[in-house]
Amino acid sequence: MSEIINQGDQTIVKPGMDIVASMAEGFRNELLSVINDSSAELVIDLAGVEMVDSVGIGVIIAAHNTLNQSGRKLKVINVTKDVYGLFTTMRLNRRFTVEGV
């Protein structure tokens, strides 16, 4: 279960564990709930996350697409060097903000 913090015009989601296939469905549901319950910018804080697999990337892209339809932004912060490399290789940093640790 992710920690969810409402902070002004941002909602911060901290999964605190690797975003992989085994937990992706629960994380997807949490993100959709946050997106539907708030009109704020969504920030996914990856502090403590060492790995994001292809299913996890898909969940993050789906969240971005849903936010984008309503003119809202996604920001992914505290990304480890390895995960940051994955985001940049896939050019996801051109679709939404990705900030390293």
C-alpha positions in Angstrom: 0.0 0.0 0.0 1.5 3.3 -1.1 1.8 6.4 1.1 -0.4 9.2 -0.3 0.3 12.8 0.7 -1.9 15.7 -0.5 0.3 18.8 -0.5 -1.2 22.0 -2.0 -1.5 21.6 -5.7 0.2 18.2 -5.7 -0.7 14.7 -4.7 2.4 12.6 -3.9 2.3 8.8 -4.1 5.2 6.9 -2.5 5.0 3.2 -3.4 8.1 2.4 -1.2 8.6 -0.9 -3.0 9.7 -2.1 -6.5 7.1 -1.5 -9.2 6.9 -4.9 -10.7 4.3 -7.2 -12.2 3.4 -8.8 -8.8 2.3 -5.5 -7.3 1.3 -3.6 -10.5 -2.5 -4.2 -10.3 -2.7 -2.8 -6.8 -0.5 0.2 -7.7 -2.6 0.9 -10.8 -5.8 0.9 -8.7 -4.2 3.3 -6.2 -3.1 5.7 -8.9 -6.5 5.7 -10.6 -8.2 6.4 -7.3 -5.8 9.3 -6.6 -6.3 10.7 -10.2 -10.1 10.5 -9.9 -10.3 11.9 -6.3 -8.0 14.9 -7.0 -7.5 17.7 -9.6 -3.9 18.2 -8.5 -0.6 17.3 -10.3 0.4 13.8 -9.6 3.9 13.1 -8.2 5.2 9.6 -8.0 8.1 9.5 -5.4 10.3 6.5 -6.2 12.4 6.8 -3.0 13.2 3.3 -1.9 12.3 1.8 -5.3 15.2 -0.1 -6.9 13.5 -1.7 -9.8 10.7 -0.9 -12.3 9.8 -3.6 -14.8 7.9 -3.3 -18.1 4.6 -3.8 -16.4 5.4 -1.0 -13.9 6.4 1.3 -16.7 3.1 0.5 -18.3 1.2 1.5 -15.1 3.1 4.8 -15.0 2.5 5.5 -18.7 -1.2 4.8 -18.2 -1.3 7.2 -15.3 0.4 9.9 -17.5 -2.1 9.3 -20.3 -5.1 9.6 -18.0 -3.7 12.8 -16.5 -2.9 14.2 -19.9 -6.5 13.8 -21.1 -7.6 16.3 -18.4 -4.6 18.7 -19.0 -2.8 17.6 -15.8 0.8 16.7 -15.3 2.8 13.8 -14.0 6.2 14.1 -12.3 8.3 11.1 -11.2 11.0 12.0 -8.6 13.8 10.4 -6.6 14.5 8.0 -9.4 17.6 5.8 -8.9 20.4 6.0 -11.6 19.4 2.6 -13.1 15.7 3.4 -13.3 16.5 6.9 -14.6 18.5 5.3 -17.4 15.5 3.1 -18.3 13.2 6.1 -18.4 15.6 8.1 -20.6 16.3 5.1 -22.9 12.6 4.9 -23.5 12.4 8.7 -23.9 9.7 8.9 -21.2 11.5 12.0 -19.8 10.2 13.7 -22.9 6.6 12.9 -22.0 6.7 13.8 -18.3 9.2 15.1 -15.8 11.7 12.6 -14.4 14.1 13.7 -11.7 16.9 11.6 -10.3 17.9 11.2 -6.7 
